């Protein structure tokens, strides 16, 4: 028998324990709630969270835990509730649920679950935005010398959130495939194409930077078989360096040439940090969001305000010990993920809020139970119900065998040809049928004059971002004064062509499988007739 935590192989079968299965369902439910773009205050999000809490309770009841593990889980749970009471945010509470539920759960299987859930959610969210009008938040910014451009979130709460969500999906796949030298090149190419597609809508420089940093760090750590002392020291000190860069550096600069350049590089985030500290005081245990008139796009400053100075110091210490643990274990994949996410926290708020995108908490949970595993399992109320479920290992072998029968080069050729034909010949001219776009002044960061809407507002061939109101100033965009409508039309054509290519490729692959099965049956019948 081979045993590794929840993975057991015996007699050609793979087994999974009930407590492990409960955690995967918990993780899938919570991931679904954010993967579909639900907001923290929505009823369905609260229902998903309640289901997750019930699943966690069941996992604890049927599992085996030492006194130390129960005490740590209890303290963390109480702290999460305490933070929720003070701040009104469920972010830290949800992360604590994911951390304390990680006992006897392999990290790799959690990432497989995450890839399936987040990937599916992104696919259907994008399809809903393109074909059903579930666009989510849209804003208009001047980007990359192209003038005013409509930034779209494809059903999510912000274009940056869309790209960070893709970065999370990218993390799952890179973690699972980076050591597979035969497939990693194909995976990276597909991920880069997906990244370009997402960037076409989000126009998020921070999202693009995070995905590039993620890929570079994965490749770097994969090539570095053994880290030097200098590298280890820098990696272990990264949490503290990120906090100092986020808090100490902006307050030390305040003005000057270097400040101007750095502030421009981070899209006024340095100014926002200074403004934040001038307006709000630092507390030991955080404060709520009452009275705040803007949000801060920095995870560390946001954590300092929401959770307080002492919890932020604890977080720095936890991440430092976590990095030290994986340095000693030579966990290069884990180091790549943790370093990327800590770096991304400099310009995005997702590390400690309720977006549930900080996947490094899975490593924290694994680390927690690795450090406490030597205690005796005292708490085991209903452990007899923690049964094992078996399924044959050859299921995956059969699936791989079926997929190997497909000529993937032909599938890709058919898909590419279908997409190109669709783009070049089926979509001539302006397909979105829009001649004017009115954007609310509050949703635009552009230069130019504003105006009020005509009475009554024109509806034909006109798009309004986001609402129609006589009391709001608008910017008006046409093909004469911007490329905004041209870019929208190009996005639509590319999206429809890509979905056409995907459907054509899938149909061709299914047709190949059917013909292979048909040939196999005919061969069996022929052999049987010859014997007769």
Order of alpha helices (4+ residues) and beta strands (2+ residues): beta-beta-beta-alpha-alpha-alpha-alpha-alpha-beta-beta-alpha-alpha-alpha-alpha-alpha-alpha-alpha-alpha-alpha-alpha-alpha-alpha-beta-alpha-alpha-beta-beta-beta-beta-alpha
